[in-house]
Amino acid sequence: MDEIAAGLVAALRLIVTLDSDLVEISLRSLQVSLIAVLIASAIALPLGAWLAIHRFRFRRATIAVLNALMGLPPVVVGLIIYILLSRAGPFGGLGLLFTVKAMIIAQVIIITPLIASIAHQAMRDLWAEYHDLLISLNTSKWQRIHTLIRDGRRALLTASLAGFGRAIGEVGAIIVVGGNIDHATRVLTTAIALETGKGDFALALGLGFVLIALAYRSQHHDALAGAHRKGQPVVSVPQLSGALVRRRGKRLLGPIDLTLAAAGLTVVLGPNGAGKSTLLRVMHGLERLSEGSLNYENTPELARRSQAFVFQSPVILRRSVAENLAYPLRLNGTGKAPREAAVADWAARIGLSDALVTPAPRLSGGEKQKLALARALIARPDLLFLDEPTSNLDGTSMREIEALIADAVAGGTRVILATHDLGQARRLASDAVFLVKGQLIEAAPSPQFFDTPATAQARAFQNGDILE
């Protein structure tokens, strides 16, 4: 016990007096591990996001291999790199063996699968949350990856810190490729092993305390990380022909033939499970048709650029209110000055001028729904899909959202609104589409549908009867 106590006292003295050997070794360890983490993160974080959003034939196998590589034995990595960098190896002429560069290469190979695997898990969860919104906004794959990395940065920081913790404590590979050369490639872990073997417990303990402190700091930070209208002059309204949607053998919608007018507000009505949301998703391109066709007056690509979709459960980016509003304008290349002016204008319209810097996920349900609607309208879409935008809201919030919708229609935006609220439908609609069990029962101008419905089912629905 006396020897241990004396070793601890001597170790603390070395730390307090900043012993030159201890400082040199600690700084070299930080240099190697930090550079390795930066390089590995630059590779692994985009890779994790790409795997989360991209579907390809061997995706599951790729993810399985990536997860398996997390357990790659460091000493094996060191052996392979040693063979490659030795004089007899293919890269021997580079003279990298027993250098800091070789140690960095080894650590990059060891920690990249770990960071990528953790990043993939985090990005997969975030992609499930953002999927419909980013598809609706017609984002490219790189824009989606950028958005996921931007909004998932805390989880990605956790992944990088996990990589740093693995790198700073690694000894097997770097002692093989670095050689543990004094004043050249000696780092904390290799020095601890050497000094322990020599019986110099004071220096070994001092180095160990520094290593524990660095590892603790990485885990501590890990815990803390927890304009103007663009598009076609004529609105391209989707037209359906023989549209049919099946999922797992069950028919959800159709077959439906539907042609809509180029202006106004179409309300899609029907009881629960009628297929209202599915119809909107089909027309917006979020849901694939099993049979039939979806046609526009121009190309689908051009049509989609001038569309927006507001979901029943609003998808809110993990950013401030201002950044949520600005997001569609950033995507379409709107300049900074007009973007900031549009954000201020729409924040005032929805009563959130004093909350621009507030994290949007903290807003109330009504505020989130207004924010989602404003974010959809800020880029002045030609065609706007609204899926039950006022469900579960109080009367005040409903009135405010209906006013925004009416203003959008008056400004020339074509709106297709799914709702179960007959009062709202009467107030807003210029024409109505009525669905039951995925079938189109009736489509007519609003006065005709509400005053003289052509079908018994439509009359029963308006009377509040239960439809079988």
C-alpha positions as CSV (number, residue, x, y, z in Angstrom):
1,M,0.0,0.0,0.0
2,D,2.9,2.4,0.8
3,E,4.3,1.9,-2.7
4,I,0.9,2.6,-4.3
5,A,0.4,5.7,-2.1
6,A,3.9,7.0,-3.0
7,G,3.3,6.3,-6.7
8,L,0.0,8.3,-6.5
9,V,1.8,11.3,-4.8
10,A,4.6,11.2,-7.4
11,A,2.1,11.0,-10.2
12,L,0.1,14.0,-9.0
13,R,3.4,15.9,-8.6
14,L,4.3,15.2,-12.2
15,I,0.8,16.5,-13.3
16,V,0.9,19.7,-11.2
17,T,4.5,20.6,-12.2
18,L,3.7,19.8,-15.9
19,D,6.5,17.3,-16.3
20,S,7.9,17.7,-19.8
21,D,7.7,14.0,-20.8
22,L,4.1,13.8,-19.6
23,V,3.1,17.0,-21.5
24,E,4.9,15.9,-24.7
25,I,3.2,12.4,-24.6
26,S,-0.2,13.9,-23.8
27,L,-0.1,16.4,-26.6
28,R,1.0,13.8,-29.1
29,S,-1.9,11.6,-28.1
30,L,-4.3,14.4,-28.6
31,Q,-2.7,15.2,-31.9
32,V,-3.1,11.7,-33.2
33,S,-6.6,11.0,-31.9
34,L,-8.1,14.4,-32.8
35,I,-6.8,14.3,-36.4
36,A,-8.0,10.7,-36.7
37,V,-11.5,11.7,-35.4
38,L,-11.7,14.6,-37.8
39,I,-10.8,12.5,-40.8
40,A,-13.1,9.6,-39.7
41,S,-16.0,11.9,-39.0
42,A,-15.6,13.5,-42.4
43,I,-16.0,10.0,-43.9
44,A,-18.4,8.4,-41.5
45,L,-21.0,11.1,-40.8
46,P,-22.1,11.6,-44.4
47,L,-21.9,7.9,-44.9
48,G,-24.3,7.3,-42.0
49,A,-26.7,9.9,-43.3
50,W,-26.5,8.4,-46.9
51,L,-27.2,4.9,-45.6
52,A,-30.2,6.3,-43.7
53,I,-31.9,7.8,-46.8
54,H,-30.7,5.8,-49.7
55,R,-32.2,2.4,-50.7
56,F,-30.1,0.0,-52.8
57,R,-29.9,-3.7,-53.3
58,F,-27.3,-4.7,-50.7
59,R,-28.1,-2.0,-48.2
60,R,-28.9,-4.3,-45.3
61,A,-25.7,-6.3,-46.0
62,T,-23.7,-3.1,-46.0
63,I,-25.1,-2.0,-42.7
64,A,-24.4,-5.5,-41.2
65,V,-20.8,-5.3,-42.4
66,L,-20.4,-1.8,-41.0
67,N,-21.8,-3.0,-37.6
68,A,-19.5,-6.0,-37.7
69,L,-16.4,-3.8,-38.3
70,M,-17.1,-2.0,-35.0
71,G,-15.6,-5.0,-33.3
72,L,-12.5,-5.1,-35.6
73,P,-9.5,-6.1,-33.4
74,P,-7.1,-3.1,-33.3
75,V,-4.0,-5.4,-33.3
76,V,-5.2,-7.0,-36.6
77,V,-5.6,-3.6,-38.1
78,G,-2.2,-2.7,-37.0
79,L,-0.7,-5.9,-38.5
80,I,-2.4,-5.3,-41.8
81,I,-1.2,-1.6,-42.0
82,Y,2.3,-2.8,-40.9
83,I,2.4,-5.2,-43.8
84,L,1.2,-2.6,-46.3
85,L,3.6,0.1,-45.1
86,S,6.7,-2.1,-44.5
87,R,9.5,-2.0,-47.0
88,A,8.3,-5.2,-48.6
89,G,4.8,-3.9,-48.8
90,P,3.1,-2.0,-51.7
91,F,3.4,1.3,-49.8
92,G,6.8,0.9,-48.3
93,G,8.3,3.6,-50.5
94,L,6.2,6.2,-48.7
95,G,8.2,5.8,-45.5
96,L,5.2,6.1,-43.3
97,L,5.9,3.1,-41.0
98,F,6.8,4.1,-37.4
99,T,5.4,7.6,-37.9
100,V,2.5,9.6,-36.5
101,K,0.9,9.5,-39.9
102,A,0.8,5.6,-39.7
103,M,-0.8,5.8,-36.3
104,I,-3.5,8.2,-37.6
105,I,-4.2,5.9,-40.5
106,A,-4.7,3.0,-38.1
107,Q,-7.0,4.9,-35.8
108,V,-9.1,6.2,-38.7
109,I,-9.7,2.6,-39.9
110,I,-10.6,1.5,-36.4
111,I,-13.0,4.3,-35.5
112,T,-14.7,5.0,-38.8
113,P,-17.1,2.0,-38.6
114,L,-18.0,3.0,-35.0
115,I,-18.8,6.6,-35.9
116,A,-20.7,5.6,-39.1
117,S,-22.8,3.0,-37.3
118,I,-23.9,5.4,-34.5
119,A,-24.5,8.1,-37.0
120,H,-26.6,5.8,-39.2
121,Q,-28.8,4.9,-36.2
122,A,-29.3,8.6,-35.3
123,M,-29.9,9.6,-38.9
124,R,-32.3,6.7,-39.5
125,D,-34.6,7.9,-36.7
126,L,-34.4,11.5,-37.8
127,W,-35.1,10.5,-41.4
128,A,-38.2,8.7,-40.3
129,E,-39.4,12.0,-38.7
130,Y,-38.4,14.2,-41.6
131,H,-39.1,11.8,-44.6
132,D,-42.5,13.2,-45.8
133,L,-41.5,16.8,-45.3
134,L,-38.2,16.6,-47.3
135,I,-39.8,14.5,-50.0
136,S,-42.6,17.1,-50.2
137,L,-40.2,19.9,-50.5
138,N,-38.6,18.2,-53.5
139,T,-35.1,18.2,-51.9
140,S,-32.2,16.5,-53.6
141,K,-30.3,13.6,-51.8
142,W,-27.5,16.0,-50.9
143,Q,-29.9,18.5,-49.5
144,R,-31.5,15.8,-47.4
145,I,-28.1,14.6,-46.1
146,H,-27.2,18.2,-45.3
147,T,-30.5,18.7,-43.4
148,L,-30.1,15.5,-41.4
149,I,-26.5,16.4,-40.5
150,R,-27.5,19.9,-39.6
151,D,-30.5,19.0,-37.4
152,G,-28.9,15.8,-36.0
153,R,-25.6,17.5,-35.1
154,R,-26.0,16.7,-31.3
155,A,-26.4,13.0,-32.0
156,L,-23.5,13.1,-34.5
157,L,-21.3,14.9,-32.0
158,T,-22.0,11.9,-29.7
159,A,-20.9,9.6,-32.5
160,S,-17.6,11.5,-33.0
161,L,-17.0,11.6,-29.2
162,A,-17.5,7.9,-29.0
163,G,-14.9,7.6,-31.8
164,F,-12.5,9.8,-29.8
165,G,-12.9,7.7,-26.7
166,R,-12.1,4.6,-28.7
167,A,-9.1,6.3,-30.4
168,I,-7.5,7.9,-27.3
169,G,-7.6,4.5,-25.4
170,E,-6.4,2.3,-28.3
171,V,-3.0,0.6,-27.9
172,G,-2.8,-2.5,-30.1
173,A,-2.6,-0.9,-33.5
174,I,-0.5,2.1,-32.8
175,I,2.2,0.2,-30.9
176,V,2.5,-2.0,-34.0
177,V,2.6,0.7,-36.6
178,G,4.1,3.5,-34.4
179,G,6.8,1.5,-32.6
180,N,6.5,3.4,-29.4
181,I,9.5,5.5,-30.2
182,D,10.6,8.0,-27.6
183,H,10.0,11.7,-28.6
184,A,8.5,10.5,-31.9
185,T,5.5,8.1,-31.7
186,R,5.1,7.5,-28.0
187,V,1.5,8.2,-26.8
188,L,-0.4,7.8,-23.6
189,T,-1.4,4.2,-23.9
190,T,1.9,2.9,-25.2
191,A,3.8,4.9,-22.7
192,I,1.7,3.5,-19.8
193,A,2.4,0.0,-21.0
194,L,6.2,0.7,-21.2
195,E,6.5,2.6,-17.9
196,T,4.6,-0.1,-16.1
197,G,6.9,-2.8,-17.5
198,K,9.9,-0.7,-16.3
199,G,8.4,-0.3,-12.8
200,D,8.1,3.5,-13.1
201,F,4.6,3.6,-11.6
202,A,4.7,7.4,-10.9
203,L,4.9,8.3,-14.6
204,A,2.5,5.4,-15.6
205,L,-0.1,6.6,-13.1
206,G,0.3,10.2,-14.1
207,L,-0.2,9.3,-17.8
208,G,-3.2,7.1,-16.7
209,F,-4.8,10.1,-14.9
210,V,-4.4,12.2,-18.0
211,L,-5.9,9.4,-20.1
212,I,-8.9,9.0,-17.7
213,A,-9.4,12.8,-17.7
214,L,-9.5,12.9,-21.5
215,A,-11.9,9.9,-21.7
216,Y,-14.1,11.5,-19.1
217,R,-14.3,14.8,-20.9
218,S,-15.3,13.1,-24.1
219,Q,-18.1,11.2,-22.3
220,H,-19.1,14.4,-20.4
221,H,-19.5,16.3,-23.6
222,D,-21.3,13.3,-25.1
223,A,-23.9,13.6,-22.4
224,L,-24.3,17.4,-22.9
225,A,-24.7,16.9,-26.6
226,G,-27.7,15.0,-25.8
227,A,-39.8,35.2,-51.6
228,H,-41.2,35.4,-54.8
229,R,-43.2,32.8,-56.8
230,K,-41.3,30.4,-58.9
231,G,-42.7,27.8,-61.4
232,Q,-45.2,27.8,-64.2
233,P,-47.6,30.6,-64.9
234,V,-50.5,28.0,-65.1
235,V,-51.1,25.9,-62.0
236,S,-50.4,22.2,-62.8
237,V,-53.2,20.4,-61.0
238,P,-52.7,16.6,-60.7
239,Q,-55.2,14.5,-62.7
240,L,-55.8,10.8,-61.8
241,S,-56.7,8.0,-64.2
242,G,-57.5,4.5,-62.9
243,A,-55.5,5.4,-59.8
244,L,-55.3,2.4,-57.4
245,V,-53.2,2.0,-54.2
246,R,-52.6,-1.4,-52.5
247,R,-50.5,-2.0,-49.5
248,R,-49.7,-5.6,-48.4
249,G,-52.5,-6.9,-50.6
250,K,-55.1,-4.5,-49.2
251,R,-56.8,-1.9,-51.4
252,L,-56.5,1.5,-49.8
253,L,-57.7,3.7,-52.6
254,G,-59.4,3.4,-56.0
255,P,-59.6,2.8,-58.8
256,I,-60.3,6.6,-59.1
257,D,-60.6,8.9,-62.1
258,L,-60.5,12.5,-61.0
259,T,-60.0,15.8,-62.9
260,L,-59.9,19.1,-60.9
261,A,-60.3,22.7,-61.8
262,A,-57.1,24.8,-62.0
263,A,-58.3,27.3,-59.4
264,G,-60.0,27.4,-56.0
265,L,-60.1,25.1,-53.0
266,T,-61.1,21.5,-53.3
267,V,-62.2,19.9,-50.0
268,V,-61.7,16.1,-49.7
269,L,-64.4,14.6,-47.4
270,G,-65.2,11.2,-46.0
271,P,-65.4,9.2,-42.8
272,N,-62.4,7.9,-41.0
273,G,-60.5,5.4,-43.2
274,A,-62.1,6.7,-46.4
275,G,-58.7,7.3,-48.0
276,K,-58.5,11.1,-47.8
277,S,-54.9,11.3,-46.7
278,T,-53.9,8.6,-49.2
279,L,-55.5,10.6,-52.0
280,L,-53.5,13.7,-51.1
281,R,-50.3,11.8,-50.8
282,V,-50.9,10.2,-54.2
283,M,-51.5,13.5,-55.9
284,H,-48.4,15.0,-54.3
285,G,-46.2,12.0,-55.2
286,L,-45.6,10.8,-51.7
287,E,-47.5,7.5,-52.3
288,R,-46.8,5.3,-55.3
289,L,-49.7,4.0,-57.4
290,S,-50.1,0.3,-57.7
291,E,-52.1,0.8,-60.9
292,G,-53.2,3.8,-63.0
293,S,-51.5,7.1,-63.7
294,L,-50.9,10.5,-62.2
295,N,-50.6,13.3,-64.8
296,Y,-49.8,17.0,-64.7
297,E,-50.1,19.7,-67.3
298,N,-46.3,20.0,-67.3
299,T,-43.6,17.5,-66.2
300,P,-43.9,15.9,-62.7
301,E,-40.5,17.4,-61.8
302,L,-41.6,21.0,-62.6
303,A,-45.0,20.5,-61.0
304,R,-43.5,19.2,-57.8
305,R,-41.2,22.2,-57.5
306,S,-44.3,24.5,-57.1
307,Q,-46.1,22.3,-54.6
308,A,-46.2,22.2,-50.8
309,F,-47.7,19.8,-48.2
310,V,-48.8,20.4,-44.6
311,F,-49.2,17.2,-42.7
312,Q,-51.9,16.4,-40.0
313,S,-49.1,16.0,-37.5
314,P,-46.8,19.0,-38.3
315,V,-43.2,18.0,-39.1
316,I,-41.1,20.6,-37.3
317,L,-37.4,20.9,-38.0
318,R,-35.1,20.8,-34.9
319,R,-34.2,24.4,-35.4
320,S,-35.5,27.9,-34.4
321,V,-38.8,29.3,-35.6
322,A,-36.9,31.6,-38.0
323,E,-34.8,28.8,-39.4
324,N,-37.9,26.7,-40.0
325,L,-39.5,29.5,-41.9
326,A,-36.3,30.2,-43.9
327,Y,-35.7,26.5,-44.9
328,P,-37.8,26.4,-48.1
329,L,-36.3,29.7,-49.2
330,R,-32.8,28.4,-48.7
331,L,-33.6,25.4,-50.8
332,N,-34.8,27.5,-53.7
333,G,-31.8,29.9,-53.5
334,T,-33.6,33.0,-52.2
335,G,-31.0,35.7,-51.2
336,K,-30.4,36.6,-47.6
337,A,-32.1,40.0,-47.6
338,P,-35.4,38.9,-49.2
339,R,-35.3,35.7,-47.1
340,E,-35.0,37.6,-43.9
341,A,-37.8,40.0,-44.9
342,A,-40.1,37.1,-45.8
343,V,-39.4,35.3,-42.5
344,A,-40.2,38.5,-40.5
345,D,-43.4,39.0,-42.5
346,W,-44.7,35.5,-42.0
347,A,-43.7,35.4,-38.4
348,A,-45.8,38.5,-37.9
349,R,-48.7,36.9,-39.8
350,I,-48.8,33.9,-37.5
351,G,-48.1,35.8,-34.3
352,L,-44.6,34.4,-33.7
353,S,-42.5,37.6,-34.1
354,D,-41.3,37.4,-30.5
355,A,-40.4,33.7,-30.9
356,L,-38.1,33.8,-33.9
357,V,-35.1,32.4,-31.9
358,T,-37.2,30.0,-29.9
359,P,-36.6,26.3,-30.7
360,A,-39.6,25.4,-32.8
361,P,-40.2,21.9,-31.1
362,R,-41.0,23.9,-27.9
363,L,-44.1,25.6,-29.5
364,S,-47.6,24.6,-28.6
365,G,-49.7,22.4,-30.9
366,G,-51.5,25.3,-32.5
367,E,-48.3,27.3,-33.0
368,K,-46.6,24.3,-34.6
369,Q,-49.5,24.0,-37.0
370,K,-49.4,27.7,-37.9
371,L,-45.6,27.5,-38.4
372,A,-45.9,24.5,-40.7
373,L,-48.5,26.3,-42.8
374,A,-46.5,29.4,-42.9
375,R,-43.4,27.4,-43.9
376,A,-45.4,25.9,-46.7
377,L,-46.7,29.2,-47.9
378,I,-43.6,31.3,-47.6
379,A,-42.3,30.2,-51.0
380,R,-45.7,30.9,-52.5
381,P,-46.5,27.5,-54.0
382,D,-48.8,27.1,-56.9
383,L,-50.5,24.1,-55.3
384,L,-50.9,23.4,-51.6
385,F,-52.0,20.1,-50.0
386,L,-53.4,20.3,-46.5
387,D,-54.1,17.1,-44.5
388,E,-56.5,17.9,-41.6
389,P,-54.6,21.1,-40.7
390,T,-56.9,22.1,-37.9
391,S,-57.6,18.7,-36.2
392,N,-57.4,18.8,-32.4
393,L,-57.0,22.6,-32.4
394,D,-59.1,25.1,-30.4
395,G,-61.4,27.5,-32.1
396,T,-59.0,30.5,-32.0
397,S,-56.2,28.5,-33.7
398,M,-58.7,27.1,-36.2
399,R,-59.9,30.5,-37.1
400,E,-56.3,31.8,-37.6
401,I,-55.4,28.9,-39.8
402,E,-58.5,29.2,-41.9
403,A,-57.7,32.9,-42.5
404,L,-54.3,32.0,-43.7
405,I,-55.7,29.4,-46.1
406,A,-58.3,31.9,-47.4
407,D,-55.6,34.5,-48.0
408,A,-53.5,31.9,-49.9
409,V,-56.5,31.0,-52.2
410,A,-57.2,34.7,-52.8
411,G,-53.6,35.1,-53.7
412,G,-53.8,32.5,-56.4
413,T,-52.6,29.3,-54.6
414,R,-54.6,26.2,-55.6
415,V,-55.5,24.3,-52.4
416,I,-56.6,20.7,-51.9
417,L,-57.8,20.2,-48.3
418,A,-58.6,16.9,-46.5
419,T,-60.9,17.4,-43.6
420,H,-63.7,15.7,-41.6
421,D,-65.1,19.1,-40.5
422,L,-68.2,19.8,-42.5
423,G,-68.4,23.4,-41.2
424,Q,-64.9,24.1,-42.3
425,A,-65.6,22.5,-45.7
426,R,-68.7,24.8,-46.2
427,R,-66.7,27.9,-45.2
428,L,-63.7,27.3,-47.5
429,A,-64.5,24.9,-50.4
430,S,-65.2,25.9,-54.0
431,D,-65.7,22.2,-54.9
432,A,-65.9,18.9,-53.0
433,V,-64.6,15.3,-53.4
434,F,-66.4,12.7,-51.3
435,L,-64.7,9.3,-50.6
436,V,-66.0,6.2,-48.8
437,K,-63.7,3.1,-48.3
438,G,-61.3,4.3,-50.9
439,Q,-63.9,4.8,-53.5
440,L,-64.8,8.1,-55.2
441,I,-68.5,8.5,-54.4
442,E,-69.1,12.1,-55.6
443,A,-67.3,15.1,-56.9
444,A,-69.2,18.4,-57.5
445,P,-69.1,22.1,-57.0
446,S,-69.5,23.1,-53.3
447,P,-73.0,24.5,-53.5
448,Q,-74.3,21.5,-55.4
449,F,-72.6,19.0,-53.1
450,F,-73.9,20.6,-49.8
451,D,-77.3,21.7,-51.0
452,T,-78.3,18.9,-53.4
453,P,-76.0,15.9,-52.9
454,A,-76.4,13.4,-55.7
455,T,-75.8,10.2,-53.7
456,A,-77.5,8.7,-50.6
457,Q,-74.1,8.2,-49.0
458,A,-73.3,11.9,-49.3
459,R,-76.6,12.8,-47.8
460,A,-76.2,10.4,-44.9
461,F,-72.6,11.7,-44.2
462,Q,-73.9,15.3,-44.1
463,N,-76.7,14.2,-41.8
464,G,-74.1,12.7,-39.4
465,D,-75.2,9.1,-40.0
466,I,-72.8,6.2,-39.8
467,L,-71.8,4.9,-43.1
468,E,-71.5,1.1,-43.5
